[in-house]
């Protein structure tokens, strides 16, 4: 094959819509053809935008074929490149090019590394990984793995020598499909023969090809114990879940295990069947995913890796109030079924959101607030991308604009902070998120004793009715497995704010080291022992970092219901004004 593993590195630049935050490169993509295609498709950029992080741009200059030794170019997403070539830094510039990029952009935080598939295919003269991994020489399988591992770690170690804090994300592949019919002669037949013991009489089967991919990725999992900065992105069987396998319908086969320990449910889908032909880039292509399939892979990579990393350790997450407290006004009419922002051809639509921010401790210093809203509809031209109405702005009110309910006077009511944030996102399609980061004035207007309201608008109007409708606090997550985004990550389609805050140390800080959760495993509910007779904030997260439950005024006498949680591993975080503790528990019916 010319193209199985891929080296991807992560960098963030900014899209310039509305009022923008300062961009910082965070993601870079490099390696073989999988890196090349995802770079050329702009897949990561589109998905980061969907999740409200359009300021994360992907760097990945690419080449559609391997130019061989001595090439002086600056690219690092190279179709057909092998780990052994990357490790040969005398003759190949790929690692040096990556290091140059990281040096020029020290804000790069993640390196997505997928490399070695071409080494598998070129493992032996005239072919690669033979049927059932039964190579001609005893111990050659182990030797092959050791060589790929050693060459890969040359790449990893060179990157970490420049950026010791960077994370390396190993990006996996998916089940192939070598059944390309009349197109087989272009590529698939020769490579399938390479993988077979006897291409004429003993052709490698689809289940054997799938098992080969599983074995390769299971081997790479063992590398995680060799380097603490190494991570893994598992996609084995993901396309079967998304597209089906030709027998089972889409959304019914198991997802691959995408978080540690990568054990019992490592591979998803159906190991006995190939990925569907519709999953691939073209009729002759047995390996490279379609634009849509790569997109779905990166959605799950974002769910399980990027979003927890981007949001980091959020002090508290608060959802908007809904009801009559979320909505819009144009000065003469009020609506409360959506948060409308734009214009009606004459007047502006100003969207208003209400949050109960009293859960933030009174003595807290609010360091960062990010507001996320999800698009559910639009009309005519999108003002967040057209620029026709000027740059979007957000006003913040400590308390409420007038009464807490939406009313016409909210349109012109004075704010405590005006034009108080920067906007990220195109909201170019439904379910896309818009993120607004508050500036210092906006942070100062957050009310820690009651409500805080936000008003989103544009300064201008034109002759057209151009607007975007965002969800209110009454929104629910849809059931379509194929439209995964921020709502599925948060387990809520409501607007929310991520609040980061710090508190002064207290001389009577409560020691939470002795608190415990029981019973564990949990069936329907659990209790917390060891708490003082006061109230706490309680949050429950999935193993992937998704917030699934919040109780802002929890006390020691209460039981916590888990009846709405699926079986699996969770973390409960208990926070007082001065300390916090996180406890792991298992939900099991």
C-alpha angles and dihedrals in degrees: 000000000000094000132035116120122039137198111224125179125190128236136162127218126160136259110218109232129137110327109347137206120232107277121234120188109239108155135053130177123208142152132064135347096305088060090044094053096043089049094047092045092050088227099154093046091054093048095046087053091050091054094048098262104106089146086074105089125180122233116203121137105196146199124205093217137024109262092199131228121341097030109148100199127124099232125115106180097082123174111227096014118147131211090241089059092049089051091051095077093167093067102023125053098200099107092040089052091053092048091050089053093049091047091052091046108036091173090075106121106173136047114195105204123195113159138134106061092106088051089056091055093045095045094116134026108272094011149007137230106012128215113299087000087278099151121186098251123057111251093016093120091057090043091052092051091046091052093049091046093049093047091046091051090053086062093044094048093048091053094046091049087064098035110021092179097052117114119228113215113198106213116209132209133231137235112298129221117217093172095106098146115207091000091063094100092064096067119318100069095054094046093045088052089052089056095049129085091221112009093197102045106016110035117182111255131226093253089050091050090050092048089051090057092047091050092049092051094043088055091052090051088064089061091068090078091058098061127029092209092059121106133177133224109199118201102155104138096004093121090054089055092049101039103019122235100263091268105048118050124247114279095024106087117080122274116238115256104266103181133052139314089041094198129110097027099028099138124041134195121039114316091199096063133053124242110274118270089240087066093068137083098245143351095269096042116102097176119028119084126232120255089259094049093049088049091055091048091053091046089060091042088055093047094051104032118011102043096052088046095046095047092042117178103348112197092212139344119213127190124215121262102242121191112081091336096076124055144076144281134196092195096268104041133044130206129185104178094079140011102246122197125181131043142299095220092274112033134029123258108225116197117213129197129186126207130183098227096173090107088075107094114254092234094048123119106220107221102174139006123186119187117205124195128176124221117234101169145355141197128218114321119010105241091202090066105023097060088212094126097040127247118334117245138194128214123198127209124193098220112358142313096258109315119003092254121080112268138163094257089062086077094074103016112132116258129214090227125021129199084002105160150037125247130225124186143055095227082207094159139024114282091027114133129231116206123200120191114202121230125222094279091050092050091051090055094058108117112221093186102052141338132352121195131200126204118198121193149134122249096227142047134205138191094277131076099241118166148136124222118214129194121268127218088274095066122121132203114260121233098234107120091197097060098064118165145121093322091059091045092052094036085230136080092204124113110263142180126222108212124196115191142160130213133205116255113261125220089219095044110164116245107230095179093103100050118111140183122232143226099024119206090046125217110178105340144359139205134216120225128194098044125132122242096271139087127277139183112249124195130178121205133186120238086263091058097256115148108232103164138024130185111181098188105036121160134192095254094062129095118218117226118223097176092115094051123095120233113277146078120321140171124220117203118200116194132188126182091273110023146020142201133198121210127190120224139171123227110213128162 
